[in-house]
Amino acid sequence: MKVPISWLREFVDVPGDPESLAEMLTASGMKVEKIQRYGDGIEDIVVGEVSSVKPHPDADKLCVVQVRTGCMDLGVVCGASNFGVGDKVPVAQPGSHVPGLGEITRRKFRGVVSEGMLCSAAELGLGDDHTGIMILGEDSVVGTDVGDALGLPEAVLELEINPNRPDAMGMIGIAREVAACTGSRLKDLSALFQYQAAGPPVSERVQVEVADPQGCPRYAARVIEGIGHAQSPTWAQRRLTMCGVRPISAVVDATNYVLLATGHPMHAFDMAKVAGRRIVVRRATQGERITTIDGVERELDLTDVVIADESQPIALAGIMGGQGSEVTEDSDAVILETATFDPRSIFRTSRRHGLRSEASARFERGVDVGGVDAASKLAARLILEWAGGSAAQGSVDVYPQPVEPQLLHLRPERARQVLGAPLSDEQMVEALDRLGLDPRAEGERIAVTVPTYRVDLAGEEDLVEEVARVTGYDRIPATLPPGRSRAGSLSPEERRTRRLKRALIGSGLFEARTSSLVSAQDLELIGHHPDAATKVANPLTQDEALLRTSLLPGLVRSAVINLSRRHGDVRLFEAGLSFHPNGVEAPTERLRLGLAIGGAIPQQWHSPARPTDFFDMKGAVEVALQSLRVTGVRFVPHSGYPFHPARAAKLLSSDGKELGVFGEVDDSFARKADVAFVLSLGELDLDALIDMGGKPGTAAQIGKYPPTLLDLAVALPEGVASADVIATARAAGGPLLESVRIIDVYRGEQVGPGRKSLAFSLTFRSLERTLNENEAIEARDAIAAAIGKEHQGVVRA
Amino acid sequence: MSKTAVGELEAIAEEATAALRDAQSSDAVREVQIAYLGRKGPLAQISKSLGKLPAEERKTVGQAANRVRSEVESAIAERLESLQEQERAVRLEAERVDVTLPGRTPPTGRLHPLTETLEEIVDIFVGLGFTVAEGPLVESDYYSFQALNIPPDHAARSMQDTFYVDTGADEMLVLRPHTSPTQIRVMEASDPPHYVVMPGTVCRRDEVDANHLAVFSQIEGLAVDDGITFADLKGVLEVFAKQMFGKNLRVRMHPSYFPFTEPSAEVYVSCFACDGSGCAICRGEGWIEIIGAGMVHPNVFRSVGYSPETTGFAFGMGIERIAKLRYGISDLRSFYENDTRLLGSL
């Protein structure tokens, strides 16, 4: 909402400069986002009338203009040509000031003396239009100050109006707010709403029927006949322009002016185009059509409220007029509509048609039903003033159930209880009085009468806010909640998740965040069927059409972003939710851990380059498991898109439940995903892992006697899993075997094709005594024998 | 004879001293040691021959031999020590490293700045006695709006555009546009007192640009207890803001509108970058809006079956917005690109 301060001053005394006004309004909840200034620094620029335009004798692009500025005629050299004889233009005479140019002097242009300059709108600080000289309205008086004619300088406040305050979507509403802040009263506005009506009664000109009183609680019509085609006066056009409304014609401008002044939307119909001169407010029939003035044909349904004539809809009620009944240059008589509509119905229709207007923005919040007549009168008065004609007498005002001002009560004690501020009853009464709520002390309560324009005040809590707002939030102290002992805490899940994240970043992974919304292609890419994902019913783009069933699409995208911008390796993880359809119920939300590791670790002075692979991924998985204290899990080979069939694993719980998969991606995936580097992905069920995670264990017994270390190398068939061999070793090694570490994996001539050699470092230790080497050798031989038997292993010398 | 022998000993001592002088390494010194003090060395020879000397002479020569031996021994030890010192210095110098070469760092990652920010916020409220609760992203219309005093077709619904999800049920579900539904779930689950913060992902049907994301994160707070006041809300948020952004920060509240609170407030902190004098971060205003807050609306209490006379406060803030301000991020989308160069720099 843009508020020119000069306009505000018509309704209320405005103290101080624009900045302090802005601060005051912001502190009261009417947030001023910006102060726009117009015409700052102009001085002594006057209205001139062009009496002749002649070419410059010595320059193609210049002309010499004679302008009359009252008592004088000035010859001015000018570079623009958008004006003609008789036009009124701003003239900066020698000695005047133009912002940015300073004082204007007499000077020669190619031999011709210019006695000043003609100004563009931009030069006057009125916008960006540099293209030509500003043409002033015909009503401008030659020789008068342009600043006065245009109301300059001017400051316009840009306010953000909260959706509960439609009453503040007009100058008068803002003026009331200023009055409440300063403790002053609105000026007497009664003269604004008076006009001469000489014609027959309105009811002889137009009939109004409200067939849907719920959708339209009040509908008032006035009629003005014999209007001419005219423009609104310059000062009014200026106001409209400063408020962001384009001037069109006297009649349309008058309705817009009233909208901005009172917050009450108006509409004018060309009476000749209203069939049967009959206005019917009704629900649309199914499939009925209307072309609104924006040129769009709209199909209506039973929930839309329309203004119709005898035969068809002529306006989408409260939102936009129809093209067919629009006021034009040729209009001779207008029907002025001032009405209120059901906010919900307006909200629904405006949304369904994707059509928002100044009118709908107000009606959907609630327009003052008590202000209809005043707004209608102001519009009639302005049209008579600006476009001429004669008004029919009175109005047709269909208002079957007049709304009485609401009575509300405030318990001062309750207000103190909610606010925690030591406000006296008297202070509250004063605050409510400033707001025009007519407060009366009634025993323990304060009774107020809520004017119909304050549609937002419906209960005691609203009055508490009004009191706090008007007295100022800065008057409320800052305290801490009552001293009941209470302990704050994180949930155990959150604590574990934090531990997991810290372990992963400690081992070189970056935490990533990716969107919960994905595209169908994203899911297809990783082998998930889009039909198995929850769909967004009204996506804005196809990129955000589905709820993710996996964290991997986002991580793949981030990995690609990283490695398209730099070389090296990328290691990412995300702990986030995935969503799994659950019939008509809300989808199941699962916490998952997604991992992406790819690219090559670059060479450093102490280590060679190497590509990342399956084991980097497995390492990250192991860190995750360790940090959550998950034990007793197994890794088994996994094959399935998008993974490399021989380089992926499934993580299983001891009872065989699948906890996740990870591995290098398949080349077919890499092609589809446009991944030009090695990449491993993994996704684990974090909810399950957190559930499985153990409490801190009891301390292990640590042997103090020296260990005996022995090596063992065994040639094995290729298909034997090292984990199985270790399990065999552990089983056969007896109590002395402390640990088994794989120190080498060898394939080659020495073991022959189809076989591999695993070398182990075995640590033996007794908790009771120093071990005799022979005991260790015996145990190792037992291990070797067991491996030989169970895995066709051959001990290598 | 004895004179000769003594003279011989003197000569040996001199010779040994000369040999030590010539010895340029500890190994050479050891050779000198073997040559003069070894079993086959001249001193040993003289000692062996002592028996053949008359007793008187044996004593003189013996004493002289012992003196020379100990002289040579200490000369050797001295020389050895000095050479070893030199050799050690050479060896250590040869082991010198370029201390400016980068260390063997284990690779380290970083928490995401949004996580860091959120954890910090959560921890401050935990310190103030709050616990943490979460609720689903896919919510019912009831929890997202109606229970929060936003009836169907109410203008307040256009305060944010909402994504809907059609599961085929009678009513569409929504992707919650704020974390406030969790307030309702918390209040339904147990009676007051409640001191809870509720972080979570939210979605708004917004055109994505540098300042808007369709999917982002918020944290909501709720305190419901006997005697909770607006002043308490102010106090708690002041403590929070000072811990989060700096002790000298000032906090200001302006009236605002949220359907689920009354009175409602927008909470501003003095710009932590310029301390209120106006800069690019606060867009010259000196103040930054970070929190929406207010006293829980009685209709919200009614919808969870509490007495409308209950008092409590609620507040909410956007994590991306706060992180953006803290880290000086100009484009919110970069939080979700996960470029590790950016993440690592924060």
Interface residues (C-beta under 8 A of the other chain):
Chain A: T26 A27 S28 G29 K31 N162 P163 N164 R165 P343 R344 S345 F347 R348 R351 E364 R365 G366 R414 Q417 V418 L419 G420 A421 G459 E461 D462 V464 E465 A468 R469 Y473 D474 I476 P477 A478 T479 L480 P481 P482 R484 R486 A487 G488 S489 L490 S491 E494 R498 K501 R502 L504 I505 G506 S507 G508 L509 F510 E511 A512 R513 T514 S515 S516 L517 T534 K535 V536 A537 N538 P539 L540 E544 L547 G554 S558 I561 N562 R565 R566 V570 R571 L572 L577 F579 P581 N582 G583 V584 E585 A586 P587 E589 Q604 W605 H606 S607
Chain B: L101 P102 R104 P106 P107 T108 G109 R110 L111 H112 L114 T115 E119 V122 F125 V126 G127 L128 G129 F130 T131 V132 P136 L137 V138 E139 S140 P152 D153 H154 A155 A156 R157 S158 M159 F163 Y164 V165 D166 T167 G168 A169 M172 L173 L175 P193 Y195 T201 C203 R205 D206 E207 A214 V215 A223 D225 D226 G227 I228 T229 F230 A231 D232 K234 G235 V236 E238 V239 V251 R252 M253 H254 P255 S256 Y257 P259 E262 P263 S264 A265 E266 M295 H297 P298 E309 T311 F335 Y336 E337 N338 D339 T340 R341 L343 G344
